[in-house]
Amino acid sequence: MWDYSDKVKDHFFQPRNAGVLADANGVGDVGSISCGDALRLMLKVEPESDIILDAQFQTFGCGSAIASSSALTEMIRGLTLEEALKVSNQDIADYLDGLPPEKMHCSVMGREALQAAVANYRGEVWSDDHEEGALVCKCFAIDAVLIEDTIRSNHLCSVQDVTNYTKAGGGCSSCHEGIEDILARVMKDRGETYKPGSAPKEEASPAGLTNLQRIRRIEAVLEAVRPQLKRDGGDIELVDVDGKTIYVNMTGACAGCQMEALTLQGIQQKLMEELKEFIKIVPTKVSSLTRAMKG
């Protein structure tokens, strides 16, 4: 299990500036829910001074994504746009007293969202759309430009580093060769030599687990969070498991609660740590009993 600082936990359980900023004049959207993380950063900028008066966010992702987004909004409030653009993903991680290496991509996503929001405010075109042939990691839709920029900005030296900071290479591994090519080119520019064979080792997903055993692990995680939900008058029910998508039903006070999304994000994080793989948790109104009756 990853070791999180107290500050990361604080910003996850009590996120600052979460929600919609109604009078935002700069909005940046990055990531994709289908890839596991998505972030919308909203800015209210004073036109005459270019000072960021307010910043809020909405995110779908793990605890580190929530904490990084929360930290970013705190860091850039009161700064001019030029000052804010100097905030690096490492600055975000340092503000949180560090992030696990496997979660550094969350701070990179925050930096991208800030760039997108500032471009939107200025009326400029900012896009993470991929030019033909530029897409390196198809599993997580990561292009060569982002990989190279992240390698240069963070002085990365291995495929494992790239995976930790961008998620590229963390899926099917077919893009490792492409990542190594970029590493070799950037490191040559730095006067260094890339040493092949630094591709990330495949983390043992629950080795040898049957589908039933995997479901039992999922149920064990849900059982662990259930007492807290019940104290608030709610509950959670496992509906179905379809590959890496886990369907659940929120009941009682949890159904439609304003904190439902954050609750599900926290549960998704716990499930990923337990299963050691990227998964997506999806709420559904269909109960397991209803599904069983239909079957």
C-alpha positions in Angstrom: 0.0 0.0 0.0 1.3 3.5 -0.8 2.5 5.7 2.0 0.7 9.1 1.9 1.7 12.2 3.9 -0.6 13.7 6.4 -1.1 16.7 4.1 -2.2 14.5 1.2 -4.7 12.8 3.5 -5.9 16.2 4.8 -6.5 17.6 1.3 -8.2 14.3 0.2 -10.6 14.1 3.2 -11.1 17.9 3.4 -10.5 19.2 -0.2 -10.3 22.9 -0.5 -12.2 24.8 -3.2 -14.0 21.8 -4.6 -17.1 22.5 -6.7 -18.3 24.7 -9.5 -17.0 28.3 -9.8 -20.1 30.0 -11.3 -18.3 33.2 -12.4 -15.1 31.6 -13.8 -13.6 33.3 -16.8 -10.9 30.7 -17.3 -11.6 26.9 -17.5 -9.2 24.1 -18.2 -10.2 20.5 -18.8 -7.7 17.7 -18.9 -7.7 13.9 -18.7 -10.5 11.5 -19.4 -12.8 9.5 -17.2 -12.3 6.5 -19.4 -8.5 6.7 -18.6 -9.1 6.9 -14.9 -8.5 10.6 -14.1 -10.2 13.8 -15.3 -9.8 17.3 -13.9 -11.6 20.6 -14.5 -9.9 23.7 -13.1 -11.9 27.0 -13.0 -10.3 30.4 -12.5 -11.7 33.8 -11.7 -9.1 36.3 -13.0 -9.1 40.1 -12.4 -8.7 41.4 -16.0 -6.8 44.6 -15.1 -4.2 42.9 -13.0 -4.3 39.3 -14.2 -4.5 38.2 -10.6 -6.3 34.9 -9.8 -9.0 36.0 -7.4 -10.5 32.5 -7.0 -9.9 28.9 -8.1 -12.0 25.8 -7.8 -11.9 22.3 -9.2 -13.9 19.2 -10.1 -12.1 16.0 -10.5 -12.7 12.3 -11.1 -9.8 10.2 -9.9 -7.9 8.8 -6.9 -7.1 10.4 -3.6 -3.9 11.8 -4.9 -5.7 13.5 -7.8 -8.1 15.1 -5.4 -5.3 16.2 -3.1 -3.2 17.6 -5.9 -6.1 19.6 -7.3 -7.0 20.9 -3.9 -3.4 21.9 -3.3 -3.1 23.6 -6.7 -6.1 25.9 -6.1 -4.6 27.0 -2.7 -1.2 27.6 -4.2 -2.3 29.8 -7.1 -4.9 32.0 -5.4 -3.6 35.6 -5.3 -0.9 35.0 -7.9 -0.7 36.6 -11.3 -1.2 34.4 -14.2 2.6 34.5 -15.0 3.4 33.6 -11.4 0.9 30.8 -11.5 2.3 29.3 -14.7 5.7 29.0 -12.9 4.2 26.4 -10.5 5.5 23.0 -11.5 4.1 19.6 -10.8 7.1 19.1 -8.4 5.9 22.3 -6.5 2.5 20.7 -6.1 4.0 17.5 -4.8 6.3 19.4 -2.4 3.3 21.4 -1.1 1.7 18.1 -0.2 5.0 16.9 1.5 5.5 14.5 -1.3 3.5 12.0 -3.3 4.2 8.3 -3.8 6.2 7.9 -7.1 3.3 6.0 -8.6 1.1 9.0 -8.1 3.2 11.8 -9.5 1.0 11.8 -12.6 -1.7 13.5 -10.5 0.5 16.6 -10.0 1.3 16.6 -13.8 -2.4 16.6 -14.5 -2.8 19.6 -12.2 -0.1 21.5 -14.1 -1.7 20.8 -17.4 -5.1 21.9 -16.2 -3.6 25.2 -15.1 -2.0 25.8 -18.5 -5.4 25.0 -20.2 -7.3 27.3 -17.9 -4.9 30.2 -18.5 -5.0 29.6 -22.2 -8.9 29.6 -22.1 -8.9 32.9 -20.2 -6.6 34.5 -22.8 -8.7 33.3 -25.6 -5.9 31.0 -26.9 -6.2 27.5 -28.2 -4.8 24.9 -25.8 -5.5 21.3 -26.7 -4.1 17.9 -25.7 -5.5 16.5 -29.0 -2.9 14.3 -30.6 -1.4 14.9 -34.0 -1.4 11.9 -36.2 1.3 9.5 -35.2 2.1 11.4 -32.0 0.1 9.1 -29.7 2.6 6.9 -27.8 0.5 5.2 -25.1 -2.9 4.2 -26.4 -4.1 2.7 -23.1 -4.0 6.1 -21.4 -4.0 8.4 -24.4 -0.6 9.9 -23.6 1.3 11.7 -26.5 5.0 12.1 -27.2 4.9 15.9 -26.4 3.7 15.3 -22.9 6.1 12.5 -22.3 9.1 14.5 -23.5 8.1 17.6 -21.6 7.6 15.6 -18.4 11.0 13.9 -18.8 12.7 17.2 -19.3 10.9 19.0 -16.5 11.5 16.3 -13.9 14.8 14.9 -15.1 13.4 11.4 -15.5 15.7 8.5 -16.4 13.6 5.4 -16.8 10.4 4.0 -18.2 9.3 3.4 -14.7 9.7 7.1 -14.0 7.7 8.0 -17.0 4.9 5.6 -16.0 4.8 7.1 -12.5 4.6 10.7 -13.8 2.3 10.2 -16.8 0.8 6.7 -16.5 2.2 6.0 -20.0 3.4 2.4 -20.2 1.3 1.3 -17.2 -1.2 -0.7 -19.3 -0.3 -3.2 -22.0 3.4 -2.2 -22.1 3.4 -2.1 -25.9 4.6 1.5 -25.8 7.7 0.9 -23.8 9.9 1.0 -26.9 8.5 4.3 -27.9 9.1 5.7 -24.4 12.6 4.4 -24.5 13.3 6.2 -27.8 12.1 9.5 -26.2 14.2 8.9 -23.1 17.3 8.2 -25.2 16.8 11.4 -27.2 16.2 13.6 -24.2 19.0 12.1 -22.1 21.4 12.5 -25.0 20.6 16.2 -25.0 21.5 16.2 -21.3 24.8 14.6 -22.0 23.6 11.3 -20.5 23.3 7.8 -21.8 20.0 5.9 -21.5 20.4 2.4 -20.3 17.8 0.0 -21.8 15.9 -2.5 -19.8 14.5 0.0 -17.3 10.9 -0.8 -18.3 8.5 -1.1 -15.3 8.1 -4.5 -13.9 4.6 -5.7 -14.1 3.1 -5.5 -10.7 1.7 -8.8 -9.6 -1.9 -8.4 -9.8 -3.6 -10.8 -7.5 -1.5 -13.7 -8.8 -3.5 -16.8 -9.5 -6.8 -15.4 -8.1 -10.0 -16.9 -9.5 -12.8 -14.6 -10.4 -14.5 -15.6 -7.1 -11.4 -14.8 -5.1 -11.1 -11.4 -6.8 -14.7 -10.6 -6.1 -14.2 -11.5 -2.4 -11.3 -9.0 -2.2 -13.6 -6.3 -3.6 -16.3 -7.2 -1.1 -13.8 -7.1 1.7 -12.9 -3.5 0.8 -16.6 -2.6 0.7 -17.1 -4.3 4.1 -14.3 -2.2 5.5 -15.9 1.1 4.5 -19.5 0.1 5.2 -19.5 0.9 8.9 -18.6 4.6 8.2 -21.3 4.8 5.6 -23.9 3.3 7.9 -23.0 5.8 10.6 -24.2 8.5 8.1 -27.3 6.6 7.3 -26.1 5.1 4.0 -24.6 1.9 2.5 -23.0 0.5 -0.6 -23.8 -2.7 -2.5 -21.7 -4.6 -5.0 -23.7 -5.0 -8.2 -21.4 -6.5 -10.8 -17.7 -6.8 -11.8 -17.0 -6.5 -15.5 -13.3 -6.7 -16.1 -11.8 -3.5 -14.6 -15.2 -1.9 -14.1 -16.8 -2.4 -10.8 -20.5 -1.5 -10.5 -21.9 -0.5 -7.1 -25.2 0.8 -5.8 -25.3 3.6 -3.2 -28.3 3.3 -0.9 -29.9 5.3 1.9 -28.4 8.7 2.7 -25.5 8.0 0.3 -27.7 7.9 -2.7 -27.6 11.3 -4.3 -25.5 12.8 -1.5 -23.4 15.8 -2.4 -20.3 13.8 -1.2 -21.2 10.7 -3.2 -18.6 11.4 -5.9 -15.8 11.9 -3.3 -16.9 8.8 -1.4 -16.7 6.7 -4.6 -13.3 8.2 -5.4 -12.0 7.1 -2.0 -13.4 3.6 -2.4 -12.0 3.4 -5.9 -8.5 4.3 -4.5 -8.8 1.6 -1.8 -9.8 -1.0 -4.4 -6.9 -0.1 -6.7 -4.5 -0.5 -3.8 -5.9 -3.8 -2.9 -6.1 -5.2 -6.5 -2.9 -3.5 -7.6 -4.4 -2.4 -10.9 -6.3 0.5 -12.4 -10.0 0.0 -12.0 -13.1 2.2 -12.4 -16.0 2.2 -10.0 -19.3 3.1 -11.5 -22.5 3.8 -9.5 -25.7 2.3 -10.8 -29.3 2.3 -9.6 -29.8 -1.4 -10.5 -29.5 -3.5 -7.4 -28.0 -7.0 -7.5 -31.4 -8.5 -6.6 -33.0 -6.8 -9.5 -30.2 -7.9 -11.9 -30.5 -11.5 -10.6 -34.2 -11.5 -11.2 -33.7 -10.2 -14.7 -31.1 -12.9 -15.3 
